[in-house]
Amino acid sequence: MIRKEWKFIGKNKLILISVLAIIFIPFLYSVFFLKSVWDPYGDTKNLPVAVVNLDKPVEYQGKKLAVGDEMVSNLKKNDQLGWKFVSANKAKEGMKDKKYYTVVTIPKNFSANAATVTDKNPKKMQLKYSTNASLNYIGKVISDVGTEKLNSQVREQVTKSYATAMFDQVKKAGKGFKDAADGANKLKDGAVQLNDGTKTYTTGVSQLHDGIATMAVSVAPLQSGVKQLADGSSQLTGGLDELNSKTGTLASGVAQLAGGSSQLSAGLDQLNSKTGALSSGVSQLANGSGQVTNGAVALNKGISELQSKSGALVTGVSQLKDGSAQLNVAVPQYVGGVYQLNSGIQKLDANTGELVGGIKQISSGASDLNSGINEYTTKVSDGTSTLQSGIASLANNTKDLPSSVGQMKSAVDSIAGGSKQLYGANSQVSNGLNQLSSQITPSDMSKQASALKSELNSINSQLAALSKTDVSGGNNSSAASSISSQLNKIKSDVGALASSAKTTTTTKAAPASSGVSQATINAKIDGAGLSAEDAAKAKAALAGVAGSGASTAQSTTTSQTIDTSKISAIQGEISGVEGQVSKLNSLSSKQADLDAKIATLSASFQKVASGINSLSANGDEMATLAAKIKALAQGSQSVTDNLKVLSDSSSKLSGAVDKFSGSASKLSDGVSQLNNGASDLASQTNKSSDNVKKLTSGAQTLDTALTTINGQMPALQSGVSQLTQGSSQLSGNGAALVNGVSQLNGGISTASSQMPTLVSGVGMLAAGSNQLVGGSSQVTGGLNQLNGQIPALVGGVQQLDSGSHTLNSGLQTLNGSTGTLISGVQQLDSGSHTLNDGLQTLNGSTGELIDGVNKLNAGASELDANSDQLLDGSKQISDGNGTLADSLEKGSKQVNSVPLTSKTAQMFAAPTHLKQTDYSYVPNYGHALAPYVLSLALYVGAIVFNFAYPIRKISKRGGTATDWFLSKVSVGTAVALGMALIEATIMMVAGIHVDHVGQYYLTAIMIALTSMYIVMFLSMAFDNPGRFVAMILLMLQLGGSGGTFPMEVTNSFYNAIHPFLPLTYSILSFRQSITSGLGNITVVQSMGALLLFAIIALALLWFSMVQLQKKHLEGKSQLDDNQKLQEVER
C-alpha cells in the first residue's frame, strides 16, 4: 500500500505539484518574515526624529553658554537616529502628517537653567520630546532609547562644562591667594600708619563731640517752623490745583459763551428784522380771532337747535327700530310666499302647452258644433230665446272684463270659499240631472242624459279640485263670468228641454254605443282629488248614469211626457249656482291662470248644453249629432285632465294679469259678437225655414269668437314664461333680501342703542360750544391788547439787538485771552507743587534731623569714650596682617600645585564606563526571531499539507488499517523531512549564522515531524473539525511558546500552557543551535520532548485509523467526498 500511495502521487500531477509546493511553504514563510525585520535596530539612522532648537545663549562666568547649539552640533555628527533639524511649526506639521516618529524640543531657557548651577535655587534643564506610538510602537521604543542616550550625552556635556568652569575658578583662586599674600604684607605696613593716624583721630573725635553737642541744642526750634511752612504750602498747592482744574471748564465755557453770543446776536438781528411782520401778523390774528368768535356764536346756536331736536331724533330712531323689527319678521314670510309663487309658476309654465292644446280641441269642438247646428231642427225656438237671454247676460257680465282684470288682485283670498260653494251648487245640478234622466224613457234620450251627467260630473270634479286649491291671488273675474255664461247656457238648454217635454220622438235604429261603466265613473271621481265626503256625494249623484253595454237596433215611436217641475227645480238650482259664481268676480289678481281652467270648464258646459239640446233634435239628426257630441266629450275629458294640473299652479299666475288684460278686451269683443249672433238667432227662430240659416250664422259667430280666444293663447304662453323668469329672479334674491333686512334691523338696533350716547354727546357739545364762545371772546380781547403792545416790543427788540453786539465783542476778546490765563495758572500750579514737595520733605525730615543730631552727639560721645580701645585695636591689626600675609602665601603655593585639566573635567562628567561582555552573541533581530519563525513555518506547512492531501483516502482496497497508516505516515514523514531540510538549508544561505549546524538540522527535522504527525492525527480522526483544532493549536503557540517576549512578561494563561506546546521546545533548541548560550542539555531535553509529542501523535493516528476503518466497514456516512473515508484514490 505504501508503494501504491507513492505511485498515486507520481501519477497524479496535481497532487505531486501540490506536495512539492507545500515543501517550500515553510522556507517562503520564514524568509519573507525574517528579512522584513532582519536588523531594525541597526538601521535606526533612517528613523526620522525632528529636533527643534529654541535655546537662547546666556553669559556664564564671563563666557557664552549655548548648550542648545552645542547639542545640535553634536547631533549632526550622530547617526544613531535620523535627526532632522526643523522649526517648531514644521515639526508639528510633520508629526501630524506622520513624517516624524518623535519630536525633540530644546526649550529657550535650556542654557539659562544650566547657568543656575551655582545659584541658591538652581533650575534643572528640561529636554522635551513627544512620540507618536500609534504610528509604530517599536519606532516609539527606539526613539525613547535614542532620547535617553541623548539626555545622557547632554548631562555629560553640561557636567564637563560645569567642571571646566569650576577649575577655572580654582585657578583664579590660587592666583588670588598669591595676590592676597602680597596685599597682606601691604596691610601690615599700612597698619603701622593706621596706628599713627588713630591717635590723631581720637583727638579730632573729642573736638567733634563738643561741636555736635552745641548743634543738638540749636536744632530743637527748627521742627515747628518747618511744619508751619509746609502747611501753608499745602494749602497754596490745593487752591492752585483747584484753579488749574477749572481753567479747562473756564475756557470751554468762555468759548461756548462766545459762540452763543454770536448766535444770540444773529438771532436778535433776525428777530429785529421780523418785528414788522410780527406787528402785521398780530393785527391779522386779532381780526381773525373776532371772526372765530362770531363763528363760535353761530356754531353754539346751531348746536342748541340740534340739542332741541335730539328728542325727536330718538323717537324716530325708536319707531324705525320697531318698523325694522316688523319688516324683519314679515320679509321671511314674503320670501316664503315668493318661493311658493315661483314653484306654482314653474308648474303653470310647464302645463301651458297642454292648456293651449285643450283650447284648440275646444275650438275644434266648436267647429263641429257649428256644423251640427246646421242640422238642428226647428224645435228649438223656445230654447234659442233662453240662449239669447244667457248670451245677453254673458255679454253684460263680460263688458267689464278689462277693468275687472285690475281688480282681481284684491279678491284672491276668497276664491277657495267660493269654489267650495260652487262645488256644492254643481252637485245639486248633478242631482237634478239624474232626476231628469230617470224621467226620460226613450233610449236615445237616456243616452244623451247619461252623457249630460258625465259632463256635469267632470265639471263637478274640476270644481272640487278648484275648491281644494289654496290660493293667495289670481285673476278669477273672467273665469267667473265664463262660468256664469255657461250656467246660463245650461239653464236655457234645460228650458229648451222643458219646452220639448211633450213631443213625440221617432228613434231610428242606431248602433250599440259603448256606454261608460259605473266603475269608470267612480275611478274618475277618486282621481279628481276630492275629499271623502264630496267624492261620496258625487258617486251618489252619478249612480245609474252609466250606459248599457248594448242596445237593440229597432224603430220605435215613443210618447213621453217630461215632468216640468223637475226641470224647473234644475233651473232653480242652476240659478243658485249662478249666484255663487257671481262671488268669483271679487277674487284677487294672483288667480290669473284660473281663467284657463274656467275657460276649459266653460267649454265642458257648452258640450253639456249641446248634449241637452240634442234631446230635442229629430231622431234622424241625433245619430250625426251624437258622434259630434262624443268628439266634444273626448276634448272635454282632455281639458279636465289638464285642469287638474293647472289648478295646482293657479296661485302663481299673478304676473300674467297685465299681459292677459289686453286679451280680455278681445275676449269681451268676442262675447259681444256672440251676443249679436244670439240675438240674430233668436229673431229668426220663429221663422220656419230661415231659422236654421240664422242659427248657423250665430254658430259661426261663436266659432269666430273661439278662434279669437285661441289666437290669444300664444300671448298668454309668452306672459306665463315671462312671469316664470321674473318669479325665478324674485325667488333667487329672496335670501339676499332676508339677509339685508336682518343687517338693516341689526344696524338700526345698534343706532337705537347708541342714541342715548348721541344725546349725551350733543349735550356735551353744546356745553363745549358755550365754553368755546367764552374762550374765543377772551382770546380776541387778549389779541387786541397784544396788538396794542407790539410797538413797545419792537423797540425793546432793537435795544436788545444792539446790546447783544456789544456783548459778543467783549466775549470774543475774553475768549482770545483764555489761553494765556490757563498757561499762567498751570505754571503757577506746577511751581506750587514743587515748593510743596520740598517743604513736605523738609518737614518730614526735621524729626530725623533732630534725632540724627542727637544720635550723632551720642555717637561722638561714645567715640570719644572708646578712643583708647581704637588705639589698641589698631595695634592688633598691624600684628594680624603680618600673620595673614604669611598664611596666604602658603595657601597659594598649595592651590597652584593641583593639576586641573580637561581630563579632570571629563572625569567629573563621566566618572564611570560601562563595559559589556557577551555570554552569547546574537548578531541582529533576525537571528533573535529566527527560532520562533522557523518553528512556526514548519507547523504551518504541516497544516497546509493536511488540507491539500487526501489523507483519509486509501491507495487500494483490501488493506489493513496498519497498511493504511504506514502509507500515509510515509508520505507525511517524507514531506516533513523535505520541508525541514529545505527551510534550514536555504535560510542559512539567506544569512542566518548557525553555531551548531547538527543541532540546527536536528531541531528542524524533529519539529517538522512532530507538527506533521499531530496535524495528521487531528485531520484523520476528526476531518475538517480536526483541522480547525490544529489552527487553534497554532494560535495558542503564537503567544504561549515564548518566541518573541520572555515568558516572565507574558500573562499567566500563556505561562500555564507554555510547557505543553511543541514549539516551546523547538524554539529553545533552535536558539541553542543558532546562537548558543543555553547549553547542549537544552537541545537534548527539547528533542526528548518533541520525540514524545511525535510518538503520542503517531499512536493516536494509528488508533484513529483503525477505528475509522471499522466505521467504514460498517458503512457509516462521512462528512464529504473530498476526504471520503477509504475512498480509492484516482
Stockholm file with secondary structure:
# STOCKHOLM 1.0

chainA/1-1130         MIRKEWKFIGKNKLILISVLAIIFIPFLYSVFFLKSVWDPYGDTKNLPVAVVNLDKPVEYQGKKLAVGDEMVSNLKKNDQLGWKFVSANKAKEGMKDKKYYTVVTIPKNFSANAATVTDKNPKKMQLKYSTNASLNYIGKVISDVGTEKLNSQVREQVTKSYATAMFDQVKKAGKGFKDAADGANKLKDGAVQLNDGTKTYTTGVSQLHDGIATMAVSVAPLQSGVKQLADGSSQLTGGLDELNSKTGTLASGVAQLAGGSSQLSAGLDQLNSKTGALSSGVSQLANGSGQVTNGAVALNKGISELQSKSGALVTGVSQLKDGSAQLNVAVPQYVGGVYQLNSGIQKLDANTGELVGGIKQISSGASDLNSGINEYTTKVSDGTSTLQSGIASLANNTKDLPSSVGQMKSAVDSIAGGSKQLYGANSQVSNGLNQLSSQITPSDMSKQASALKSELNSINSQLAALSKTDVSGGNNSSAASSISSQLNKIKSDVGALASSAKTTTTTKAAPASSGVSQATINAKIDGAGLSAEDAAKAKAALAGVAGSGASTAQSTTTSQTIDTSKISAIQGEISGVEGQVSKLNSLSSKQADLDAKIATLSASFQKVASGINSLSANGDEMATLAAKIKALAQGSQSVTDNLKVLSDSSSKLSGAVDKFSGSASKLSDGVSQLNNGASDLASQTNKSSDNVKKLTSGAQTLDTALTTINGQMPALQSGVSQLTQGSSQLSGNGAALVNGVSQLNGGISTASSQMPTLVSGVGMLAAGSNQLVGGSSQVTGGLNQLNGQIPALVGGVQQLDSGSHTLNSGLQTLNGSTGTLISGVQQLDSGSHTLNDGLQTLNGSTGELIDGVNKLNAGASELDANSDQLLDGSKQISDGNGTLADSLEKGSKQVNSVPLTSKTAQMFAAPTHLKQTDYSYVPNYGHALAPYVLSLALYVGAIVFNFAYPIRKISKRGGTATDWFLSKVSVGTAVALGMALIEATIMMVAGIHVDHVGQYYLTAIMIALTSMYIVMFLSMAFDNPGRFVAMILLMLQLGGSGGTFPMEVTNSFYNAIHPFLPLTYSILSFRQSITSGLGNITVVQSMGALLLFAIIALALLWFSMVQLQKKHLEGKSQLDDNQKLQEVER
#=GR chainA/1-1130 SS CHHHHHHHHHHCHHHHHHHHHHHHHHHHHHHHHHHHTSSGGGGGGGSEEEEEECCCCEEETTEEECHHHHHHHHHHTCCSSEEEECCHHHHHHHHHTTCCSEEEEECTTHHHHHTTTTSSSCCCCCCEEEECTTTCHHHHHHHHHHHHHHHHHHHHHHHHHHHHHHHHHHHHHHHHHHHHHHHHHHHHHHHHHHHHHHHHHHHHHHHHHHHHHHHHHHSTTHHHHHHHHHHHHHHHHHHHHHHHHHHHHHHHHHHHHHHHHHHHHHHHHHHHHHHHHHHHHHHHHHHHHHHHHHHHHHHHHHHHHHHHHHHHHHHHHHHHHHHHHHHHHHHHHHHHHHHHHHHHHHHHHHHHHHHHHHHHHHHHHHHHHHHHHTTCCSTTHHHHHHHHHHHHHHHHHHTTHHHHHHHGGGSGGGHHHHHHHHHHHHHHHHHHHHHHHHHCCSHHHHHHHHHHHHHHHHHHHHHHHHHHCCCSCBCCHHHHHHHHHHHHHHHHHHHHHHHTSEEEEEECCCCCCCCCCHHHHHHHHHHTTCCHHHHHHHHHHTTTCSCCSCCCCCCEEEEEECCHHHHHHHHHHHHHHHHHHHGGGGCCTBCTTHHHHHHHHHHHHHHHHHHHHGGGSCHHHHHHHHHHHHHHHHHHHHHHHHHHHHHHHGGGCGGGHHHHHHHHHHHHHHHHHHHHHHHHHHHHTTSTTHHHHHHHHHHHHHHHHHHHHHHTHHHHHHHHHHHHHHHHHHHHTHHHHHHHHHHHHHHHHHHHHHHHHHHHHHHHHHHHHHHHHHHHHHHHHHHHHHHHHHHHHHHHHHHHHHHHHHHHHHHHHHHHHHHHHHHHHHHHHHHHHHHHHHHHHHHHHHHHHHHHHHHHHHHHHHHHHTHHHHHHHHHHHHHHHHHHHHHHHHHHHHHHTSCCCHHHHHHHHCCCCCCCCCSSCCCSHHHHHHHHHHHHHHHHHHHHHHHHSCTTCBSSTTCCHHHHHHHHHHHHHHHHHHHHHHHHHHHHHHTCCCSCHHHHHHHHHHHHHHHHHHHHHHHHHHSHHHHHHHHHHHHHHHHHSCSSSCGGGSCHHHHHHGGGCHHHHHHHHHHHHHHCCSCHHHHHHHHHHHHHHHHHHHHHHHHHHHHHHHHHHTTCCCSCSTTCTTCBCC
#=GC SS_cons          CHHHHHHHHHHCHHHHHHHHHHHHHHHHHHHHHHHHTSSGGGGGGGSEEEEEECCCCEEETTEEECHHHHHHHHHHTCCSSEEEECCHHHHHHHHHTTCCSEEEEECTTHHHHHTTTTSSSCCCCCCEEEECTTTCHHHHHHHHHHHHHHHHHHHHHHHHHHHHHHHHHHHHHHHHHHHHHHHHHHHHHHHHHHHHHHHHHHHHHHHHHHHHHHHHHHSTTHHHHHHHHHHHHHHHHHHHHHHHHHHHHHHHHHHHHHHHHHHHHHHHHHHHHHHHHHHHHHHHHHHHHHHHHHHHHHHHHHHHHHHHHHHHHHHHHHHHHHHHHHHHHHHHHHHHHHHHHHHHHHHHHHHHHHHHHHHHHHHHHHHHHHHHHTTCCSTTHHHHHHHHHHHHHHHHHHTTHHHHHHHGGGSGGGHHHHHHHHHHHHHHHHHHHHHHHHHCCSHHHHHHHHHHHHHHHHHHHHHHHHHHCCCSCBCCHHHHHHHHHHHHHHHHHHHHHHHTSEEEEEECCCCCCCCCCHHHHHHHHHHTTCCHHHHHHHHHHTTTCSCCSCCCCCCEEEEEECCHHHHHHHHHHHHHHHHHHHGGGGCCTBCTTHHHHHHHHHHHHHHHHHHHHGGGSCHHHHHHHHHHHHHHHHHHHHHHHHHHHHHHHGGGCGGGHHHHHHHHHHHHHHHHHHHHHHHHHHHHTTSTTHHHHHHHHHHHHHHHHHHHHHHTHHHHHHHHHHHHHHHHHHHHTHHHHHHHHHHHHHHHHHHHHHHHHHHHHHHHHHHHHHHHHHHHHHHHHHHHHHHHHHHHHHHHHHHHHHHHHHHHHHHHHHHHHHHHHHHHHHHHHHHHHHHHHHHHHHHHHHHHHHHHHHHHHHHHHHHHHTHHHHHHHHHHHHHHHHHHHHHHHHHHHHHHTSCCCHHHHHHHHCCCCCCCCCSSCCCSHHHHHHHHHHHHHHHHHHHHHHHHSCTTCBSSTTCCHHHHHHHHHHHHHHHHHHHHHHHHHHHHHHTCCCSCHHHHHHHHHHHHHHHHHHHHHHHHHHSHHHHHHHHHHHHHHHHHSCSSSCGGGSCHHHHHHGGGCHHHHHHHHHHHHHHCCSCHHHHHHHHHHHHHHHHHHHHHHHHHHHHHHHHHHTTCCCSCSTTCTTCBCC
//
